[in-house]
Amino acid sequence: MLAPGFADPVHDAQDTFRAVMDALARPGRPRPLRAGLEPPAPLTPELAAVALALTDADTPVWLDAGLAAAPEVAVYLRFHTGAPLTDDPAVAAFALIGDPARCPPLGTFACGTPAYPDTATTLVLALATITEGAGLCLAGPGIRGTARVALAPLPEGFVAQCAENRADFPLGVDLILTAPGRVVGLPRSTAVTEN
Amino acid sequence: MTPNPTGPQNGPGIEARRAMMALCAEAGRSELEAAVARLGAPAAEDLRPPETGLVMAEGRIGGDGRPFHFGEVSVTRAAIRLPDGSTGFAYHLGRDRTKARLAAILDALWQDSARRAGVEAALAGAAARTEAARRQAARRTAATRVEFLTVARGED
């Protein structure tokens, strides 16, 4: 059964865009994200809100194994966004990941080219919890000093993957991390350490 | 039941559905309102609120010439879902969102084979009126018809 999209498409999409933009401008600081969506499982409302706000016919979208296994998710995204779905993470503009613990290595996604670093993939992950003030230590543009944020669950060796992702700056992928009701940004410019 | 909003399945039903939606597009808003009221349609939920946009219309001179861009036209589209999960879609010329939404409701009802005859009966009046209007327009056009013919001249 096809589920409805945004009740107020213009303003709801702008609200979501604003939350994601602020989250990426201040990495590690969670922003509230109220989607008001009821997408088909296992797509979370926050993943759906980011997908509906940011993707369109020009942005290939890659789904992780759990999301790709549910045909209703593909129908929902195609109807509401018109975005083409791709099997190849290296050509995706956006990747929706419903099960972060089994997220493929960040290196398998497109990291852009030196002339067009903006062609990198933006990963959108659905985490269970995002807690400010504890856990990973973040530093870089948009952060005064350092910031701490605890993220769970995360893929194996996440900190090492982030360091590798940042090594080729300005190439690399950007991460949008969502949890129920909130979103936090982790752009490629942010340095992530354990403590 | 898996709805497939990405494209219609080809089959014998698709032509009939197309004709039905063409009738809805030609009918007036009050006729669609009357039809929906007569069918006692359940409250529909918007999958996507009705919205208006521009579509490039294509023309062909004489109906079979080279296609050219005729100009942009306003089109309003609606997508609804009935409580039983069936979905209906409508694209209408113009900016009448209410009318496009009513047509989408009729589309959803028509796809249910148990209600198909009821929908067609409810729109029978509109079908007769549009058919009469089309015939009258054709008659008026035919009255001004000019036959061009070439008179063959002998070689002199």
Interface residues (C-beta under 8 A of the other chain):
Chain A: M1 L2 A3 P4 G5 A7 D8 P9 P71 E72 V75 R78 F79 H80
Chain B: M1 T2 P3 N4 P5 T6 E45 D46 L47 R48 P49 E51 A79 R81 G85 T87
